[in-house]
Amino acid sequence: MNWISLTDFEQLKDIVAESKTKPVLIYKHSTRCNISRTTFDRLERKWDAGVIGEVKRYFLDLISFRDLSNHIAEVFGVEHQSPQVLVICDGQSVLDLSHFEIDFDRIAGSLPKGDNSTG
């Protein structure tokens, strides 16, 4: 899968703008956490673009970029978790999952009608 590294505060402005036209997913990953690795691997294995449609995906190493991770929590009004997935639509978080709640089907179900299907 193609993930975009989220490393810069300016990228959040891009994410908000991009989310006005298509959903954006942020995966906050801890390199020190086995749960983080497990949920990320499970998400990648189950990912089906034919079901979920076009979603831009950002990957944040929150150990290296903890200040950015905290800023994401502030910008989108969510509590910081690790691991954590946010789905951003129209500039707002429409889904916030952490730990073993992170699930492809829940992500697909959170997308606006018409964005989670290619048909």
Summary of the structure (lengths in Angstrom):
residues: 119
radius of gyration: 13.1
end to end distance: 21.2
largest distance: 39.8
contacts: 348
relative contact order: 0.23
helix: 39%
strand: 23%
